[in-house]
Amino acid sequence: MGIAVVTGGSRGIGLATAARLCREGHQVMLVARKVDELELAAERIRDQMPEAVVGVCPANLREEDAPSAIFDVTEEMLGTVTLLVNNAATNPWAGPMTELTPKVMDVVYQVNLKAPTIMTQEFARRLGVGDHQGAVVNVASIGGLHVEPLIGWYNVQKAALIHLTRQFAAELGPRIRVNSVAPGLIRTQFASMLVDAMEDQLSRRLPLGRIGEPEDVADAISFLLSQDARWITGTTVVVDGGNEVMGMF
């Protein structure tokens, strides 16, 4: 079994992914900014699975030295990291691109693109040249595949993350596989305003008839990290209930 780092691991897709990996027998380090939320998340996993090995590492991924510190803590507590899930994301602003400020640009870029880049660089360095095989999954978005109003800069970062996935897959193979998932609308705190306002309307238009749950994405991430996906790298798996089929947004 592997040792996994999951960023944005205190809730939503990150927490669901961490729980899924623990259920499969992996050891997991949860990473997020707030230590109280991390400890609560770890407690929730242990309540479901008392045998789970799950640690917490508070970190602000906007800080350039955060990735190194995360891997230091994980190696000390659990061992060499073999699985990485770059899930942390932020979107503090909505509006047209013409009104985007440099401050907002920097915040969204630092968390959504720069941090996954540095985390993957650190992962590759730490994995070294020994016998370990590794896998990375980046959590992108269907927003990175088309144009939407109001969250253009967020989607630009997700589009770049999809290409970053391909680039790292080309450079880090064959020892490290790098893939991404592109979730549609998922029932998370991050998407709560849209879900609360439009769930019934959107559910009726989706071929699978419902809004996604964090576990739906966690299952896809788990597959891409597993040996079942041993000949898959550089790809993006869309997990959206058929949103792309309907061309909704």
C-alpha positions in Angstrom: 0.0 0.0 0.0 1.1 3.6 -0.6 1.6 6.8 1.3 -0.6 9.6 0.0 -0.7 13.4 0.4 -4.0 15.0 -0.3 -4.2 18.8 -0.4 -7.4 20.5 0.4 -8.0 17.4 2.5 -10.2 18.7 5.2 -13.5 18.7 3.3 -15.3 18.0 0.1 -13.5 16.1 -2.6 -10.3 16.0 -0.7 -11.8 14.5 2.4 -13.8 11.9 0.4 -10.6 11.0 -1.5 -8.6 10.6 1.7 -11.4 8.4 3.2 -11.4 6.2 0.1 -7.7 5.8 0.1 -7.7 4.9 3.8 -10.4 2.3 3.1 -8.0 0.8 0.5 -5.3 0.5 3.1 -3.2 3.5 2.1 -1.7 5.8 4.7 -2.8 9.4 4.2 -1.6 12.9 5.1 -4.3 15.5 5.0 -3.2 19.1 4.1 -5.2 22.3 4.5 -4.8 25.7 6.1 -6.8 25.3 9.3 -5.6 22.8 11.8 -9.0 22.5 13.6 -10.7 21.5 10.4 -7.9 19.0 9.6 -8.2 17.4 13.0 -12.0 17.1 12.6 -11.6 15.5 9.2 -9.1 13.0 10.5 -11.4 12.2 13.4 -14.3 11.6 10.9 -12.1 9.1 9.0 -11.0 7.3 12.1 -14.6 7.1 13.4 -15.5 5.2 10.2 -12.2 3.2 10.1 -10.5 2.9 13.4 -7.6 1.2 11.7 -6.9 4.1 9.3 -3.5 5.7 9.4 -4.2 9.4 8.8 -2.1 12.4 9.7 -2.7 16.1 9.4 -0.3 18.9 8.2 -1.6 22.5 8.3 0.0 24.5 5.5 -0.7 27.5 3.3 0.0 26.5 -0.3 0.5 30.1 -1.3 3.8 30.0 0.6 6.6 28.7 -1.6 8.3 26.7 1.2 5.0 24.9 2.1 5.5 21.9 -0.3 9.0 21.1 1.2 7.6 21.3 4.7 4.6 19.1 3.9 6.9 16.4 2.5 9.2 16.7 5.5 6.4 16.2 7.9 4.9 13.3 5.9 8.2 11.5 5.6 8.9 11.8 9.3 5.5 10.5 10.3 4.7 8.0 7.5 7.6 7.5 5.1 8.2 8.2 1.4 5.2 9.7 -0.4 4.1 7.6 -3.4 0.7 9.1 -4.2 -0.1 12.8 -4.5 -3.6 14.4 -5.0 -3.4 18.1 -5.8 -6.9 19.1 -4.8 -6.7 22.4 -3.0 -8.3 25.3 -4.9 -9.7 28.7 -4.4 -11.8 31.2 -6.2 -12.4 34.4 -4.2 -13.9 36.4 -6.9 -16.5 36.3 -9.8 -16.9 38.7 -12.6 -15.8 39.6 -16.1 -12.1 39.2 -17.0 -11.9 42.9 -17.8 -12.4 43.7 -14.1 -10.0 41.2 -12.7 -7.4 42.7 -10.4 -3.7 41.7 -10.1 -4.3 40.7 -6.4 -7.0 38.3 -7.3 -5.0 37.0 -10.3 -2.1 36.2 -8.0 -4.2 34.4 -5.3 -6.0 32.2 -7.8 -2.8 31.4 -9.7 -0.8 30.6 -6.5 -3.2 28.1 -5.2 -4.7 26.6 -8.3 -1.6 26.3 -10.6 1.6 27.3 -8.9 1.1 25.1 -5.8 0.3 21.9 -7.8 3.4 22.6 -9.9 5.7 22.9 -6.9 4.1 20.0 -5.1 4.6 17.7 -8.1 8.3 18.9 -8.4 8.9 18.1 -4.8 7.1 14.8 -5.1 9.3 13.8 -8.0 12.5 14.8 -6.2 11.6 13.0 -3.0 10.6 9.8 -4.8 14.1 9.8 -6.1 15.6 7.0 -8.3 14.9 4.0 -6.1 12.3 1.2 -6.5 9.3 3.4 -5.7 6.7 4.0 -8.3 4.5 7.0 -8.0 1.2 8.5 -9.2 -0.2 12.0 -9.2 -3.8 13.2 -9.7 -4.6 16.8 -10.3 -8.2 18.0 -9.6 -9.1 20.3 -12.5 -12.7 21.2 -13.5 -14.9 21.0 -16.5 -14.5 24.7 -16.5 -11.0 24.2 -17.8 -12.6 22.6 -21.0 -14.8 25.5 -22.1 -15.8 29.1 -21.5 -18.1 30.2 -18.7 -19.2 33.6 -17.5 -18.0 35.1 -14.3 -15.3 32.6 -13.3 -13.0 33.0 -16.3 -9.8 33.3 -14.4 -10.5 30.3 -12.3 -11.2 28.3 -15.5 -8.0 29.6 -17.1 -6.0 28.1 -14.2 -7.9 24.8 -14.5 -7.2 24.7 -18.3 -3.5 25.3 -17.5 -3.6 22.5 -14.9 -4.9 20.1 -17.5 -2.0 20.9 -19.7 0.4 20.8 -16.8 -0.8 17.3 -16.2 0.2 16.3 -19.7 3.5 18.0 -19.5 4.5 16.3 -16.2 3.2 13.0 -17.6 5.6 13.3 -20.5 8.5 14.3 -18.3 8.1 12.0 -15.3 7.2 8.7 -17.0 7.7 5.8 -16.7 8.2 5.9 -12.9 5.5 8.5 -12.2 2.1 8.6 -13.8 0.3 12.0 -13.8 -3.4 12.3 -14.6 -6.2 14.7 -13.8 -10.0 14.6 -13.1 -12.4 17.3 -14.3 -15.4 17.4 -12.0 -18.7 19.0 -12.9 -20.9 20.5 -10.3 -20.3 18.7 -7.0 -22.1 19.1 -3.7 -19.3 20.8 -1.7 -19.0 24.0 0.3 -16.9 25.4 -2.6 -19.9 25.1 -4.9 -22.7 25.6 -2.3 -24.1 28.8 -3.7 -24.7 27.3 -7.2 -26.0 24.0 -5.8 -28.4 25.7 -3.4 -29.7 28.0 -6.2 -30.0 25.6 -9.1 -29.8 22.0 -8.0 -33.2 20.9 -9.2 -32.9 22.7 -12.5 -29.4 21.4 -13.2 -30.3 17.8 -12.1 -33.2 17.6 -14.5 -30.9 18.5 -17.4 -28.1 16.0 -16.6 -28.3 12.6 -18.2 -27.6 10.9 -14.8 -30.3 13.0 -13.1 -28.4 14.4 -10.1 -25.7 16.7 -8.8 -22.4 15.0 -8.1 -21.2 13.9 -4.7 -17.6 14.2 -3.5 -17.4 10.4 -3.5 -18.1 10.3 -7.2 -14.9 12.2 -7.8 -13.0 10.3 -5.1 -13.7 7.0 -6.9 -12.3 8.3 -10.1 -9.2 9.6 -8.3 -8.7 6.3 -6.5 -8.8 4.5 -9.9 -6.2 6.7 -11.5 -3.9 6.3 -8.5 -4.3 2.5 -8.5 -2.5 -0.2 -10.4 -5.7 -0.7 -12.4 -4.7 2.5 -14.2 -1.1 1.4 -14.7 -1.1 2.2 -18.4 -2.9 5.5 -18.1 -1.0 8.8 -17.9 -1.4 12.3 -19.2 -5.2 12.0 -19.4 -8.1 13.9 -17.9 -11.2 12.0 -16.7 -14.4 14.0 -16.8 -16.7 13.3 -13.9 -19.8 15.4 -14.5 -22.9 13.3 -14.8 -23.1 13.9 -18.5 -22.8 17.7 -18.4 -20.4 17.8 -21.3 -22.7 15.6 -23.4 -25.5 18.1 -23.0 -23.2 21.1 -23.5 -24.8 22.8 -20.5 -22.0 25.2 -19.4 
